Amino acid sequence: MKDKKTLDPLLILFLGAAPALGATTDVRAALGMGCAALITMLLSGLVMSLLGKILPQSAKVPAAILVTAGFVSLLQLLLAAFLPNVFQMLGVYLAVLAVNLLTFRQAEAPSLKENLLTGLCFTLLLFLTAAVREIFGSASFAGLSIDFLADYKIPVLVKAPGGLMIYAFVAALCLRLFPDRMALEGFTAQAAGDPQEGE
């Protein structure tokens, strides 16, 4: 299975689905969450790639948790100081990144390139989901009103059931367009830490 590449663990294992659903009622919040996750994965991956050379195997998971939580806390402080509106839109979902399986998995990724691609796919999926939810659920885009849709908006789309439905449609579309990058076979076992499946 080493020769296969995955499109995004968010699409396959639904890691990170909580922020994907919670931060996609507004395009601005979705992009903010995507960028925060991307930065966290890149920095955590960089630090863990250095620490991985000196840490024993049993200490890597606790170290990944501490490193990830540290970078998420730093991002929270920076957003609160310089982008307070985005910080308020993300709310508790930004803090969820500190205990998110997606960021933990990517903290131990073998390369920064994989972290970059995963973060970009995550951001793209958030943007597409948020665009559909905001345009058709709130008749707006990035906070700007779309007057001709005001009488046709579907309020359920900005609620949890509508978010789950749109997220599922977007994920299904992405997987349909990129079937050769799914690599479902054995991927769940690899993510769970089964070394035999990864050989």
C-alpha positions in Angstrom: 0.0 0.0 0.0 3.0 2.4 0.1 2.7 3.2 -3.6 -0.9 4.5 -3.2 -1.6 8.1 -2.2 -4.7 9.4 -0.4 -6.6 12.5 -1.4 -7.4 13.6 2.1 -8.1 11.7 5.3 -10.9 14.2 5.9 -12.8 12.7 3.0 -11.9 9.1 3.7 -11.9 8.7 7.4 -13.9 11.9 8.1 -11.1 13.1 10.4 -11.7 16.8 11.2 -15.4 16.6 10.4 -16.4 18.6 13.5 -14.7 21.9 12.3 -15.8 21.1 8.8 -19.4 21.2 9.9 -19.1 23.9 12.5 -17.1 26.5 10.6 -18.8 26.3 7.2 -21.8 28.6 7.6 -19.7 31.5 6.4 -16.9 31.5 3.7 -14.7 33.7 5.8 -14.9 31.4 8.8 -14.2 28.4 6.5 -11.1 29.9 5.0 -9.9 31.0 8.5 -10.3 27.4 9.8 -8.7 26.0 6.7 -5.6 28.3 7.0 -5.4 27.6 10.7 -5.4 23.8 10.1 -2.9 24.1 7.3 -0.5 26.2 9.4 -0.9 23.8 12.4 -0.2 20.8 10.3 2.8 22.3 8.6 4.4 23.5 11.8 3.5 20.4 13.8 4.9 18.2 11.1 8.1 20.2 10.9 8.7 20.0 14.7 7.7 16.3 14.9 10.0 15.4 12.0 12.9 16.8 14.1 11.7 15.4 17.4 11.0 12.0 15.9 14.7 11.4 15.4 15.3 11.6 19.2 12.0 10.5 20.7 11.2 6.8 21.5 8.2 5.4 19.7 6.1 5.4 22.9 6.6 9.1 23.3 5.7 10.3 19.8 1.9 10.4 20.3 2.0 12.4 23.5 4.6 14.7 21.9 2.4 15.2 18.9 -0.5 16.1 21.1 1.5 18.7 23.0 3.1 20.2 19.9 -0.3 20.5 18.1 -2.0 22.0 21.1 0.8 24.5 21.5 0.5 25.7 17.9 -3.3 25.9 18.1 -3.0 28.0 21.2 -0.5 30.3 19.5 -2.9 30.7 16.5 -5.8 31.5 18.8 -3.8 34.3 20.4 -2.7 35.7 17.0 -6.2 35.6 15.6 -7.6 37.2 18.7 -5.1 40.0 18.4 -5.0 40.7 14.7 -8.2 39.1 13.2 -10.8 39.4 16.0 -13.7 39.0 13.7 -12.5 35.7 12.3 -11.6 34.6 15.8 -15.2 35.2 16.9 -16.7 33.5 13.9 -14.6 30.3 14.5 -15.4 30.3 18.2 -14.9 27.0 20.0 -14.2 25.2 16.7 -10.7 26.7 16.5 -9.9 25.2 19.9 -11.1 21.9 18.6 -8.1 21.7 16.3 -6.0 21.1 19.4 -7.7 17.7 20.0 -8.4 16.9 16.3 -7.5 13.5 14.9 -6.7 15.1 11.5 -3.9 17.3 12.9 -2.6 14.5 15.1 -2.3 12.2 12.1 -0.6 14.8 10.0 1.8 15.7 12.9 3.4 12.3 12.2 3.2 12.5 8.4 6.4 11.5 6.6 6.8 14.8 4.7 5.8 18.4 4.7 4.5 18.0 1.1 1.9 15.5 2.4 0.9 18.0 5.1 0.7 20.8 2.6 -1.5 18.8 0.2 -3.8 17.6 3.0 -4.1 21.1 4.4 -5.0 22.5 1.0 -7.6 19.7 0.3 -9.0 20.4 3.8 -9.3 24.2 3.0 -10.8 23.5 -0.4 -13.4 21.2 1.0 -14.3 23.7 3.7 -14.6 26.5 1.2 -16.9 24.5 -1.2 -19.1 23.4 1.7 -19.3 26.9 3.1 -20.0 28.5 -0.3 -23.0 26.2 -0.9 -24.3 26.6 2.7 -24.0 30.4 2.8 -25.2 31.2 -0.7 -28.3 28.9 -0.6 -28.9 29.0 3.2 -28.3 32.6 4.0 -28.5 34.3 0.5 -25.1 35.9 1.0 -21.4 35.3 0.2 -18.6 36.3 2.6 -21.2 38.4 4.5 -22.3 40.2 1.4 -26.1 39.9 0.7 -27.3 38.3 -2.5 -30.6 40.1 -2.9 -32.1 38.0 -5.7 -31.8 34.8 -3.6 -33.3 36.4 -0.4 -36.7 34.9 -1.1 -35.4 31.5 -2.1 -32.9 30.7 0.7 -33.1 27.4 2.5 -32.5 28.0 6.3 -31.9 24.4 7.1 -28.6 24.5 5.2 -27.0 26.7 7.9 -28.1 24.3 10.6 -26.3 21.1 11.6 -28.5 18.7 9.4 -28.0 20.8 6.3 -24.3 21.1 7.0 -23.9 17.3 7.2 -25.9 16.9 4.0 -23.8 19.4 2.0 -20.5 18.1 3.5 -21.5 14.5 2.4 -22.4 15.7 -1.2 -19.1 17.6 -1.5 -17.0 14.7 -0.2 -18.8 12.3 -2.5 -18.2 14.6 -5.5 -14.5 14.9 -4.6 -14.1 11.2 -4.2 -15.9 10.6 -7.5 -13.6 13.0 -9.3 -10.4 11.5 -7.8 -11.1 7.8 -7.5 -7.5 6.8 -8.1 -6.3 8.7 -5.0 -8.7 7.2 -2.5 -6.5 4.3 -1.4 -9.2 3.0 1.0 -7.8 -0.5 1.2 -5.6 -0.7 4.3 -5.8 3.0 4.9 -8.0 2.7 8.0 -5.6 0.1 9.5 -2.6 2.3 8.8 -4.3 5.3 10.5 -5.0 3.1 13.5 -1.4 2.1 13.7 -1.4 -1.4 12.2 2.1 -1.7 10.7 1.3 -4.9 8.8 -1.3 -3.2 6.7 1.1 -0.6 5.6 3.6 -3.1 4.1 
